[in-house]
Each structure stands twice: as C-alpha cells, then as structure tokens.
Amino acid sequence: MPKTTVGISGGEATVEYDITGTGPGVVLVHGTAATREQWQPLTEAVADRFTVVAPDLSGSGGTTDHGGPLTLADLADEVLAAADAAGLDTFHLAGHSLGSAVATHLAATRPERVRSLALHAGWAHTDARMDAEFRYWLELMRADAAHGTTLFPRLLPLMAFGPRYWQHTDAAANEELIRTLIPMITPGALRQTEVDRQVDLRPLLGRITAPTLVLASAHDRVIDTAQQQALLTGIPGARYAEIDAGHGAPGEDPAGFAAKLAAFLDEQR
C-alpha cells in the first residue's frame, strides 16, 4: 500500500492510504476505531468515475506515528498529506463521525483544496453530554485492555445501530458481529477518542466555501439534532439529508450509505 510521511505535533506520522479508480479526486476519512476499509462499498460504487483516496488516521490500520496525543489538526494534516501524495490538487471530501470532524477542519482551513464536502454523523463541538459518553468509552476500552473483557465491543451495536438492525438480528448474529469488532478496538481507538473530546469547530464553520451535505442518521444515539443544526446554520449554504440508520450507518446499511454519498458526489462533478 502507498505511504507518505507528514509532520504532526509531537513528531511524524507515516500515513498509509488506498488509491483506487480514475477521474476527479475524492478523499474519504473514517471514524473512531475504524480504518479506511469502512469505505470499500462507496469506493466500489464510484471508482469508475472518481479517483478515491482513503487514508488510515493515526491510531488505525497501517498508519504509524510517535504514539503520543493527537489533535484534530494533526489528523487533518495526515489526510491532506495523503491527497498530496496521490497527486490531488483539489478533491471532494467526505467523512464519517470523527472523520467528519477532521474533514470539516480541513475544508475550513484549506478551502481552496476542497471541491465539495459531505459530513455524516458530524458535530460542531463536543458538549458536556458527548464528553461524558466519550469518557465512558475510554473507561470501557481501558477495562477491556486490563482485564480481557469485551465491554466496548458489546456497547458498539447498542450505540451505533438503529431499529432496522435489531429487527433483523438475533442473539447469535449479534454475538458474531461482536466477535468481528473485538480486533478493531486497538490502543489507537483510545487516542482517537481523546480527539473526539477536543472537537470545537464553531469558529471555523463560516470559513467553509465548498458545497456541503450534512448527512444525519435518523436514529443516531451519539450525535443529537442540535449538533446537526449547528453544522447546517454554521456552514454557508449547507444542505441536509437523512439516512434511516444509526450512528454506524456505514456498517448498518453500507449499500444505502454509499448510494447517498455517491449521488451527492455525482451532483458535484
């Protein structure tokens, strides 16, 4: 896999990324505890007409760094470094959850590079309720690391998936899903969750010039409607769409999620 090195606070990061397809550039930014692999359905949907670049953020996948604390600006620099290494002067940009916060920061600080912006499960700032949830995640992950438990992976379907998942699953299928989630929760997930706690994009939203889609999940238990409204009112000309899923729509409804974003990208070509 291609890699590129970029300076971040505390040292350097060697960013691993995928590059697929041909055409105008699209850069995809994954969420907390995920990797670039979460974007495979969207990549397959648009690679015949877009060049798709999907990096791993520090703490995920094949990207390596100094192992210390991270900032939102660090992660935005990593995404931009991957776009640069892939030869993209300008690009469409999409993010999920933490990836939306990273994409928002990048679109605001480097508006000349971003042709359009799609934000799923994004938020404007981490308020007291969200910070309490993120601190709870950290407690569970640390307990799992110390005692070999699976508390955080067991929380994920409850927190991330909406009613349609629960209507079509049973205990055995949910246990199988949890088994697939356990290897994903690495020490890097704690570092990314600490970044989640730092988010405050309110001073930057008005600097975004790219056409922006705020894509909300109808059953999001992490990001409330006030956060989506803050993005809509803060980003000039932003428009709203919704998907019938929970916070983890890329995993709950990968085809529907990819279709929503592909339609927006095709409108911006």
C-alpha positions in Angstrom: 0.0 0.0 0.0 1.3 3.5 -0.7 2.5 5.6 2.2 3.6 9.2 2.9 5.2 10.9 5.8 4.0 14.2 7.4 5.0 16.2 10.4 2.4 16.3 13.2 2.6 17.7 16.7 5.0 15.5 18.7 6.8 14.1 15.7 5.9 12.5 12.4 3.3 10.1 11.0 3.7 7.7 8.2 0.2 7.6 6.6 -0.9 4.5 4.7 -3.7 5.0 2.2 -5.5 3.4 -0.7 -5.9 4.9 -4.1 -8.4 3.5 -6.5 -10.1 4.5 -9.7 -9.8 7.3 -12.2 -11.3 10.8 -12.5 -11.8 13.7 -10.1 -10.4 13.1 -6.7 -12.4 12.0 -3.7 -10.9 11.7 -0.2 -12.6 9.6 2.4 -12.0 9.9 6.2 -13.0 7.1 8.5 -14.4 7.3 12.1 -13.2 6.4 15.5 -11.8 2.9 15.9 -12.4 2.2 12.2 -10.0 2.0 9.2 -10.1 3.0 5.6 -11.7 -0.3 4.9 -15.1 1.1 6.0 -15.2 3.0 2.7 -15.0 -0.1 0.4 -18.7 0.0 -0.6 -18.5 3.6 -1.6 -15.2 3.1 -3.3 -16.6 0.3 -5.4 -19.6 2.5 -6.2 -17.7 5.5 -7.6 -14.2 4.2 -8.7 -15.3 4.1 -12.3 -15.6 7.9 -12.4 -13.6 9.2 -9.4 -10.1 8.7 -8.1 -10.7 7.6 -4.5 -8.1 8.2 -1.8 -8.8 6.6 1.6 -6.1 7.1 4.4 -5.9 5.4 7.8 -5.7 8.0 10.5 -3.2 7.8 13.3 -4.2 5.0 15.6 -5.8 2.9 12.8 -4.7 0.4 10.2 -1.3 0.8 8.6 -0.6 4.4 9.7 2.2 4.7 12.3 3.4 7.7 14.4 5.0 8.8 17.6 2.3 7.1 19.8 1.5 10.3 21.8 -1.5 12.6 22.0 -3.2 13.7 18.8 -5.1 16.8 17.7 -7.8 17.3 15.1 -5.3 19.5 13.2 -2.8 16.5 13.2 -5.4 14.2 11.6 -6.4 16.9 9.0 -2.7 17.2 8.1 -2.5 13.5 7.6 -5.5 13.5 5.3 -4.1 16.4 3.2 -0.7 14.6 3.0 -2.4 11.5 1.5 -4.2 13.7 -1.0 -0.9 15.4 -1.9 0.9 12.1 -2.3 -1.9 10.9 -4.5 -1.4 13.9 -6.8 -4.8 15.6 -6.0 -4.6 19.3 -6.3 -8.3 19.6 -5.4 -10.7 17.0 -4.3 -14.2 16.1 -3.0 -14.1 15.3 0.7 -16.3 13.0 2.8 -16.1 11.9 6.5 -17.9 9.8 9.0 -18.1 10.7 12.7 -14.6 11.6 13.8 -13.7 11.7 10.1 -16.4 14.3 9.6 -14.8 16.5 12.2 -11.4 16.0 10.5 -13.0 16.8 7.1 -14.7 19.9 8.5 -11.4 21.2 9.9 -9.6 20.6 6.6 -12.3 22.2 4.5 -12.3 25.3 6.7 -8.5 25.7 6.9 -7.7 24.8 3.3 -10.9 25.8 1.4 -9.0 26.2 -1.9 -8.4 22.4 -1.9 -11.9 21.1 -1.3 -14.4 21.0 -4.1 -17.3 19.6 -2.0 -17.8 18.3 1.5 -20.1 15.5 2.8 -20.4 15.1 6.5 -22.1 12.0 8.0 -22.6 11.9 11.8 -20.6 15.1 12.3 -20.8 17.6 15.0 -19.9 21.2 15.7 -18.5 20.9 19.2 -18.2 18.3 21.9 -20.7 19.3 24.6 -20.9 18.0 28.2 -23.1 15.1 27.3 -20.9 14.0 24.4 -17.8 14.3 26.5 -19.4 12.1 29.2 -20.1 9.5 26.6 -16.6 9.6 25.2 -15.1 9.3 28.7 -17.3 6.3 29.2 -15.9 4.7 26.0 -12.4 5.3 27.3 -13.2 3.6 30.7 -14.6 0.6 28.9 -11.7 0.3 26.5 -9.2 0.6 29.3 -11.1 -2.1 31.3 -11.0 -4.4 28.3 -7.3 -3.9 27.9 -6.6 -4.5 31.6 -9.0 -7.5 32.1 -9.5 -9.1 28.7 -13.2 -8.2 28.7 -15.2 -7.2 25.7 -17.3 -4.3 27.2 -16.7 -1.8 24.5 -17.3 -4.1 21.5 -20.6 -5.1 23.2 -21.6 -1.5 23.5 -21.0 -0.7 19.9 -24.1 -2.3 18.3 -26.3 -0.8 21.0 -24.8 2.6 20.5 -24.2 2.6 16.7 -27.1 0.7 15.1 -30.7 1.7 14.6 -34.0 -0.2 14.8 -33.7 -1.9 11.4 -30.6 -3.8 12.6 -32.3 -5.0 15.8 -35.5 -6.0 13.9 -33.4 -8.3 11.6 -30.9 -9.9 14.0 -30.9 -12.3 16.9 -28.6 -13.0 19.8 -26.4 -15.4 17.9 -25.9 -13.0 14.9 -25.2 -10.1 17.3 -22.6 -12.2 19.1 -21.0 -13.0 15.8 -20.8 -9.3 15.0 -19.2 -8.5 18.3 -16.5 -11.1 17.6 -15.7 -9.3 14.4 -15.5 -6.0 16.3 -13.1 -7.1 19.0 -9.9 -7.0 16.9 -10.8 -3.5 15.7 -10.5 -2.0 19.2 -6.8 -1.3 19.4 -4.9 1.2 21.6 -5.3 3.7 18.8 -9.0 3.8 19.4 -8.3 5.5 22.8 -6.1 8.1 21.2 -8.8 8.9 18.6 -11.5 9.1 21.3 -9.4 11.7 23.1 -9.5 13.7 19.8 -13.3 13.3 19.8 -13.3 15.0 23.2 -11.5 18.1 21.8 -13.7 19.0 18.9 -14.8 22.6 18.7 -15.3 23.6 15.1 -17.7 26.5 15.7 -15.1 29.2 15.0 -14.2 27.5 11.6 -17.6 26.7 10.1 -18.1 30.1 8.4 -14.8 29.6 6.5 -16.0 26.6 4.5 -16.7 27.5 0.9 -17.4 24.1 -0.6 -20.9 22.9 -1.3 -21.7 20.9 1.8 -24.0 18.0 2.6 -24.9 17.3 6.2 -26.0 13.7 6.2 -27.6 12.7 9.5 -28.7 9.3 10.8 -32.4 9.2 11.8 -31.5 7.0 14.8 -28.2 8.5 15.9 -27.7 7.9 19.6 -24.3 9.7 19.7 -24.9 12.9 17.7 -28.1 14.8 18.5 -30.2 17.0 16.2 -28.8 20.2 17.8 -25.3 19.3 16.6 -26.6 18.7 13.0 -28.4 22.0 13.1 -25.3 23.8 14.3 -23.5 22.5 11.2 -26.3 23.5 8.9 -26.5 27.0 10.2 -22.8 27.5 10.6 -21.7 26.3 7.1 -22.8 28.7 4.4 -25.3 27.1 2.0 -25.1 23.6 3.7 -28.0 21.3 2.8 -29.5 18.4 4.8 -30.2 14.7 4.1 -31.0 11.8 6.3 -30.5 8.0 6.3 -32.7 5.5 8.1 -29.9 4.1 10.3 -28.0 4.7 13.5 -24.6 6.4 14.0 -22.8 3.5 12.4 -24.7 3.7 9.1 -21.6 2.6 7.1 -21.8 -0.7 8.8 -25.5 -1.0 9.3 -26.6 -0.1 5.8 -23.4 0.0 3.6 -25.2 0.0 0.3 -27.7 2.7 1.3 -25.0 4.8 2.8 -22.8 4.5 -0.3 -25.7 5.4 -2.5 -26.5 8.6 -0.6 -22.9 9.8 -0.9 -22.4 8.7 -4.5 -25.5 10.7 -5.5 -24.1 13.8 -3.8 -20.7 13.3 -5.4 -22.2 12.8 -8.9 -24.0 16.1 -8.5 -20.7 17.9 -7.8 -18.8 16.6 -10.8 
